[in-house]
Amino acid sequence: MFIDEIRSDFAQLQSDIAEGPILPTVTAEEVRTYLESRYDFHRTMPLEEVVIDVEKMLRNWQVQVTHPRYFGLFNPSVTLASVVADTLVSMYNSQLANWRTSPAANEIERHTLGWLAKKFGMPSNSIATFTSGGSEANLSAVVVALTRAFPAYGEHGLRHLSGTPTIYLTAESHNGYNKIAHMTGLGRRALRVVSTDSDLKMNLSDLRRSVAEDRNNGFLPLMVIGTAGTTATGVIDPLVEVGQFCREEGLWLHVDAAWGGSAILVPSLKHYLDGIGDADSITCDAHKWLSVSMGCGMFFCRHPETVAEAFRADVSYLSGKKTGPVFDPYTNSAQWSRRFIGLKLFMSLAQQGSDGYAEMIGHQARMGNVLRDELKASGWSILNSTPLPLVCFTRDGLVPGKFLTSLHKNQIAWMSEARVGDIPVVRACITSYRTTERDIHCVVNEMNRLVGNMDEKQFAATGQGQGNA
Ligand SMILES: Cc1ncc(COP(=O)(O)O)c(C=O)c1O
């Protein structure tokens, strides 16, 4: 079997990446010229040669998101099992549009999702599907919520409603809801930005005020987005209280736990997600903190009949529409032809078990604490508050954009710029199970050295963005 070769290639790649640069310096012009000179698609090449060439490009011309010092945007170091799974999926090219074509694959996904749904505390009859990512899962949530609240929406669209449905979230929620509001026809102005408290969590009284005001003005409050692990600052909204409010008001609660949801597998972290099991729907991405390769999102919903209505489809050419207690994914989700997305999570879970995962995620949470402590000890200010390993920091006079340019140029680590309120900060998120205390120690030392070397003039200069990251 090919697994031994993949294992050794994977180990070699992991160690090469850890030893090598994190950021590329290439320009678009250089890549385009190279591609045009080699690939006119008239001249053919042996596959071996193409593989060597593509690997060379990937090694040199991308941010190495699996580097232990990539402190980035939720892109993980991936498990070997997920790499093997992706190969199997491609080799067999399983089609999961309907159940009858791929019974094994469909049931593997169902089994895996059912296990996770239980961990979240969702009811046993809830439905779950693998998605391309968190954005598709969040889009699904809005479409299903609309379908449940307004039965005419599916046939007649929004124009049949007596007002505009509105969605409540905070400025910290994922920016993709703007696109979703646009795509669903709700319009971006249907989003209501609820204020946050000093910890950047959703402010309940402002939520209450905003919903009441909208009702008075003829709007149709639809749903609240509670985030468990906001993208910029890792904050978890007060899910129990927001859930209680949603029940009182008859609003749909969607918990966007695209990154933070995986904390449910860690005994010492899961209580931070209290209330998530009462949500109407949940997004959780396995391609974030469950360390499988992209794209592997998940959508969980406690209203299977509404999901079936929202994605209803009936065609003569897909046989076996219903076989006993099974469902066809093409009638229960946005996708039609469907890759065997869930195999990588199934195989990773099978290999590492829930204890292995608890250790892997718990390790990253501990590394986040180490980073926080080391930064504080050397005079940096931490501006966000979260139990998750995402640290937003700055220091007097620092211009984050300029600092990041130097950090990246020196290949010290990959970090990004974010804002906490109005304050620009450096954002570092531990997303690799390979990050060690030593990595963090080296990075903080190097950052201190960098700051020590930056003279007053440089500090005061205007930020220049984040280089080519
Ligand atoms: C909270 C949150 N929701 C949704 C998304 C979108 O997920 P994806 O990039 O998988 O579409 C992200 C991405 O970072 C996120 O942080």
The ligand as an SDF file (V2000), in Angstrom:
LIG
                    3D

 16 16  0  0  0  0  0  0  0  0999 V2000
  -15.8560   32.5720   12.6770 C   0  0  0  0  0  0  0  0  0  0  0  0
  -15.6840   32.1890   11.2280 C   0  0  0  0  0  0  0  0  0  0  0  0
  -16.7770   31.8400   10.5160 N   0  0  0  0  0  0  0  0  0  0  0  0
  -16.6800   31.4880    9.2290 C   0  0  0  0  0  0  0  0  0  0  0  0
  -15.4740   31.4840    8.5740 C   0  0  0  0  0  0  0  0  0  0  0  0
  -15.4110   31.1170    7.1110 C   0  0  0  0  0  0  0  0  0  0  0  0
  -14.9250   29.8140    7.0090 O   0  0  0  0  0  0  0  0  0  0  0  0
  -14.3250   29.2830    5.6260 P   0  0  0  0  0  0  0  0  0  0  0  0
  -13.1010   30.0900    5.3850 O   0  0  0  0  0  0  0  0  0  0  0  0
  -14.0590   27.8450    5.9090 O   0  0  0  0  0  0  0  0  0  0  0  0
  -15.3590   29.4680    4.5760 O   0  0  0  0  0  0  0  0  0  0  0  0
  -14.3080   31.8400    9.2670 C   0  0  0  0  0  0  0  0  0  0  0  0
  -13.0050   31.8360    8.6040 C   0  0  0  0  0  0  0  0  0  0  0  0
  -11.9990   32.1130    9.1770 O   0  0  0  0  0  0  0  0  0  0  0  0
  -14.4240   32.1960   10.6290 C   0  0  0  0  0  0  0  0  0  0  0  0
  -13.3640   32.5720   11.3450 O   0  0  0  0  0  0  0  0  0  0  0  0
  1  2  1  0
  2  3  1  0
  2 15  2  0
  3  4  2  0
  4  5  1  0
  5  6  1  0
  5 12  2  0
  6  7  1  0
  7  8  1  0
  8  9  2  0
  8 10  1  0
  8 11  1  0
 12 13  1  0
 12 15  1  0
 13 14  2  0
 15 16  1  0
M  END
$$$$
